[in-house]
Every structure is written in C-alpha cells, then in structure tokens.
Amino acid sequence: MTIERVDVFVLSHPLSEPLGTARRWLSRRSAVVVRLLGADGSAGWGECRGAPEIVAPLLRDFLAPRLVGQEALTAGPVLADLETRCREQGGGPLFAALAGLDMAWWDLRARLLGVPLATLLGGRPAAGVTLTCAPLPYPRGADQDQRLAAWARAAADEGVTDIGLKVGADRARDLANVRAVRRAVGPDATLGMDADGCLGAARAVELGLHAAVEGVAWFAEPVDADDHAGRAAVHAALSAQGVTVAAGAGLYDPRHAAALCAGGGVDVVLADPSAAGGLSGLVRLAALADAHHVELRLAGGGSAVATAARLAAIGGLGLAAQLPWEWGEQPLRDDIAEDFPRRDGARLAAPDGPGLGVTFEVERLAHYA
C-alpha cells in the first residue's frame, strides 16, 4: 500500500493570558500536525515541535514530496535518507519536521498491521501512567510567586507529587517562587526546575545550590544543549547536594544524543519524539541511554498527537511510566480527539487500539486551524 498524500495542519489557540519562560513570553499555543494518507484511506498521524511558520513549509515543500508514492510498510530507508538530507541542509527545524513524518509513519504502519504502536515498538501498551506537573511557566504580575503556589497546590490536590517550575529569568525571583511553591505543597512533594538551557554554567550552579537548600530535587536543561562541558560542571557541583540533572529536550539532531549520553553531565536524558528523529530517533536514543547507564524519560508538551505517541513509547520501550502534564487550558491536547484518554487525577490510561489508539478527525482540527 503506497503513501498517497501528506497533509499538514497548523493548529493554534490564544491563551487567556501570556505565559513565560526565561527566553520568551507566549500569547498562544500552536502545533504542527502531519497526516500520512494511504491509497486505501488509512491514515497515520504525527506532530512536529517548533515554530509553525518555519517547520510547516519545510515539511510541506521539502520533505513530504519525497515520501509520496513510497510503500508505507517499507519506507524506512527513505526516511533515513531524509535524515541525511536534513543534516546536509543545516538540521534544526528540518529535524523537527522530519520527526512528525516519522511519527506518522510509525502510526500508519501499526494501523495497517492492526496492532497498537506500543506493540510495533516491541512492548505493550502501558497499564497506566503517572502524571507529573510539567514546569509551571512564569505568569505576569507582582504576585507571581503566589499564583505559582496556587497552581502547584491545585495540581497537588489532584494527587501530583512531582512539580516543576520554569526558572532562569532572575535568581531572586526564582528562589522566591520555589519557596512559595514549597510552602504550598508541603515537605513531601518533589520539586524541580527547568531553565530551558538559558543559563551559563556559573549562574546555573549558583541557582542550583541555593535551590537545593529549599529542597529542589532536579534541575532540567540548566545550560544550552550543546554546552556539554558546562553541563558537566553543573552536574559535578549539584550531585553532591542530591540534585539530579536532566537534559535533552532541546536536541534536534539524533546524533547529538550520543555526546549527551557519553558526556557524564546528566543523570536523566529527556527525549521528545516530536523533535529529535521522531520515534525512530527515540528507539536509537533508548539504546544509547541504556549503553551509558543513563535513565531515559520523555519530555511533555504538544497536542494530543504527540501525547499519544509518548504514551505508546512508554509501554513500547519500557520507559518510566510517568509523563509531564501541562495543567490549565490545553485544547490542542484535550479537545482534538473525542476518544483521547481522560485523566483521573494524576493517572492517565494509555490507549490500546491500533496505532496511536486515538481517532483524529479533520473537522475537529479545523476548529483550531
């Protein structure tokens, strides 16, 4: 059965208020979703991370035409060749675009074979996944710490025991936010920070040591994704304080994961199948992490498509059965598929139908296009 068409959907919705990281403020959430359509009407779905105005044209005009007409079950070599082309043309957003194609290819094959994607990956659908609180973004206003504390308390009241915060904009404010959240959720909750790679090593060490006093247990993306020496320095300083260092969500080229795993500066490698090589890249990264005795966990974010792929990967690759969950308004995750599993407090069931196990309807996506 051949791949007849590749459709690209740019989805977006405005936020009720701007939310920030140390790098930027966001006024809306967006997603680039891919559909591979087979000659028999079968469809496979994928998602690309990145700015839609950059990723969508690369996907539509550069990558997708090379996949049309290929046999769906045996297109792996074509995707491998496309990865080489992406590397030759500079990588970055091209790899994100390719990740969406690759994810959709895995979904299409699993649906054609009538098996869950987790089974095609070599495992079985997870019995259930524990949700952590994805790093809470900065809200605007002088009462930032109190608002973050209220959001964290709401998540904790639903059973969440691991809560993250965005940091990196200002050390004093970040520490005030950590203290407020700690007071709100109590001494037993696990707290973490995510700097989105915006800090240099010296500032990351300083913030991490102060935060460790407040009981912060993990620090994600303390320095830039390519700063392996800086990350190693952060890890050396914080490991003695019991702070776990995690990184990898910012990677795009799957080959860069080798340096991350081998560099000795991480305890946990974070993977995003909508960015670095899709599910094929995730399979390779799982083998790398295992070879270097580093734990592999999945990053969160995105629409229902990427979320369903992560749920399948947890069971399929035997990863830790937990997933960062963004609390608050998330219609691109919660509303574009009627049969997407519904959250029960801090637990989420993994779909067990063919492919991603979720039905995506163009009519629902069109509401956000």
N, C-alpha and C positions, 0 to 999 in steps of 0.2 A: 504494500500500500504506500503510495507516494504522498509527500507533503505538497499540498496544492496551493496553500496560501499562508502568509504570515500577517496577522493583524496586530496593530499596535494601538493601545488605548492609553491616553494620558488622562489620569484621574486627579481631581483636586477638590478640596473643600476649604473654606475660610475658617480660621479659628475665632472663637468668641473674644479672645484677647491674645496679644503677642506673647510668645514664649521664647526663652532664650537659652543659648549655650554661651560659653566664653568667646566663641567665634562670631556668632550672629544671632539676630532675632528673626523668628519665623512668624508670619502672619497667616500662613495657610499650610496645610499638609498636602503632599502630592505623591503619586506613584505612577510608574510606567509599567503597564501590564501587557504581556505578549500572549497571543493565541496562535498555535500551530494548527492548521485545519487540514485534515487528511482528505484524500479523494473520496472516501466513504462517509464523510461527515464527522468523523471522530475529531476531537479537539484535545489539545494539551495546553496547559496554562503555565506561564512563568512571570517573574517580576524582576525588574532591574532597579538597583539603587542609583541615585544620582539625580542631578538637575534635569528635569524633563526636556528643557529646551536644547540641551546638549545630547542627552542619551537617546531620545526618541528618533531624531533624524539619523544618527549613526546606525541605529538598529534598523530603521525602515529602509534607508537608502544604501548602506554599505554591507551590512551583514545578512539581512533577511533574503535578498535575492539569491544568494549563494546556497541557501538551504532549500529553496523551492525546487520541486522536481526530484528531490532525493528520496530514497526509500526510508520510511520512518524508522524501521527497526534496525537499520544498519548505517545510520548517518553519523556514527561516532567519529570516523576518520575525517569527515567533512568539518565537524566541529573542532577537532584537533588542529586541522589546517587553519581554521578561522582564528584559533588562539594564536598561532604563529603570526598570522597577518596582523592581529591586534598588537602584538609585541613589536612588530616591524614599524607599525604606524604610530607608536608612542604610548600605547596602553591606556591607563586611566579609565576614562568614560567608555572606551571601546570594550574593556573587560567587563564593565558593568552591563553594557548592552548584551554582550555575549552570554553573561550569566543568566539573563532572562530567557534567551533562546535555549540554553542548555537545560534549564529547569523545565521549560515547556516540553522539550524533547523527552526527558525522563517521564513526565506525566503522561504524554501521549503514548509512549511505549507501554507503560504499565496499564493504561486503559485498554489498549489494543489486546494485551495479554490477559486482561480480566483479573489483575492482581493489584493489591494495594502497593503504592510506591515503596513503602517500607519493606515489603517482600522483595521487590526488584532490587533494592539496595542490599539485600542479604539478611534481613532480620524479619521482624513482625511489628505490627502497629503497637505502640506503647499502650499499656493498660491505663495510664493516666499521667499527667504532667503537673508538677508543682510550679506555680507561678511566683516569680519574684517581682519586685517593683522596679521596673526599668528606671534608670536615673532620672529623678524629677528635674524638669527644666526650671530655669530662673523665671519667676513672674516679675512683672514690673511693680514698682511701688516701694515705699519706705518700710512696709510691713512684710517684706519678702520672707524673712525667717518664720514669721507666724503663719503665713499662708502655706509655706512648705511643710511646716509642722502639722497643719490641718490636713493637707493631702496625705501625708505619711500616716497620720492617725487613722484616716478613713481606710487606707489600704490595710493597716494592721488590724482594724476591726473586722475585716473580711478574712483574716487568717494569714496574711502575708507576714513572713518572718525575716525577709531579706529585702532591704530598701536601699536604693542608691540615690545619689544627688549629683547634679552637674556642678562642677567646680572649675576654677581657673581664671575667673574674671578679677577677683580681688581676694587676697588671703584672709583679711579680717572678716569680710562679709561671708566668705565660705565657711570659716570656723564658727561664726555666729549661727549660720544655717545648720551646721552639723549639731551644735549644742541644742538648738531649739527642737530639732527632729529627735534627738536622743531623749530629751525630756518628754516629748510627746508619745514615743513608742515604748519607753521603758528600757531597762538594762539588758534584757534578754534578746532583743532583736539584733540582727546582723545589719550593720551599716556599711555602705561603701561609697566611693566617689568615682566620677568619670570626668576627666579633663579634656576629652576629645583630642588629645595629642597637642594641646596648645601651649604647654609649659616647656621650659628648658629644664635640664636635669637638676640644677641647683634649686630652682623655685619648687620643683616637684618634690624634692627631698625635704625642703623646709616645710611645705604644706603637709606632706605625709607624716612627718614626725610630730607636728602639732596635732594633727587629726588622730594619730594613734593614741594620744593621751585621752581623747574623747571617745575612744572605743571603736574607731573605724577599722574594719577588718580587711577591706580590699580597696585597691586603687587601680582603676581601669584607664588605659590609654594616657599615662602620665606625660609622655613625650611623643614627638612625631613618630609616625610609623616607621620611618627609615632611620631613626636615631637609635641604633642598637647599642652603641656604647653608652649613651645617656640612660637608656632603659636599664642596662646592667648596673650602672651606678645607683640608680633609684632602688633597684631590687636589693643590692648589697646593703644599702642604708636602712631599708624598711623591713627586710626579712627578720632581722633581729628583734624587731618590735611586734612581730606576728602579723604584719600586713602582707596580704597576698597581692602580687602584681599581675595584672591581666592586660593583654593587648592582642591586636589582630583584626579588630572590626574595621579598621581603616585600610586594610590591604585590598588591592585590586588584582595585581598580577599573582597568580597562584604560586609562581616560583619564588616569590619573596617570602613565602611562608617557611621555606627551608632555613633561611637565615634567622627568622624569628624563633623557630623551634631550637635551633642549634646555638643561639647566642647566649643562653644562660641567664637572660634577664627577665624571664616570665615564669610564673607558676601555672598560669592558665592561658591558653590560646583561645581567643574569641573568633568565631567564624561566622560569616554572613554569606549564605549561598546565593543571595541576590546581588553580590558584588564580585567576589573573587573566584571565578571559574564555575559558578553555578554548583549544581550537585556533583558534577564530575570533579570539580576542584575540591569540594568538601570530602569526597572519598579519598582523594590523594592526601589532603591535609590530615585526615584521621590517621592514615598510615604513618605520616611524618611525626605527628604528635606522639603516637604510641612508640615509635622507634626512639624518640628522645625523652621518653618518660615524662611527658608534659600532658596535663589534662586539657581536653578539648571541650569547649562549651559553645553554645550558639548565642549569637547576639540577637536582639529583638528588633522590633520596628516594622514598618511597612504595612501593606494591605493584608487582606485575608489570604491572598495567593501565597505570599512569602511566608506567612504564619503557618499555613497548612503544609508547606514544604518543610519547614523546620520541625513540625510535629512528626512528619514522616521520617525525617532524618534521625530524630532521637531514637525511634524504635528500630529503624533500618540499620543504623550504625552502632547501636548500643551505647549512645551517649547519655550523660547525666540527664535524668528525666526532670529537667527544670527549664523554664523559659522566661526571659524578661518580658514583662507585660506593661504596656503603657496605659496608665489609668486616665480616666477622663474621656473626652469626646474623641472617638475613633471610628467614624462611619465607614471609612475605607476598609477597615478590618471587620467591623461588626455588621455592616448592612449590605454588602455587595453579594452575599451568598446566603440564601434562606436556610440552607442546611449546614452552615458553619456551626461547629460545636459551641454550645453555650457554657460560659464559665459558671462554676459552682464554688463561690468563694475564691480560694487560692488554688483551685484544681480545675483542670481542663482535660476533657477526654480527647483522645486522638482519633480522627476519622479512620474507618477501616474498610471503606469502599474502594473500588478500583482507582488507580492513580492517586491523586491527592485526596480522593474521597469526598470532594466538595464540588457542588454544581455551581458554576459561574454563568450568569445569564447576561447577555449583551444589554438587555433592557435595563437591568439594574446598574450596570456600569455606566450606561449612557447618562444616568441621573447626575453623575459626578464628572462627566467628560466636558 
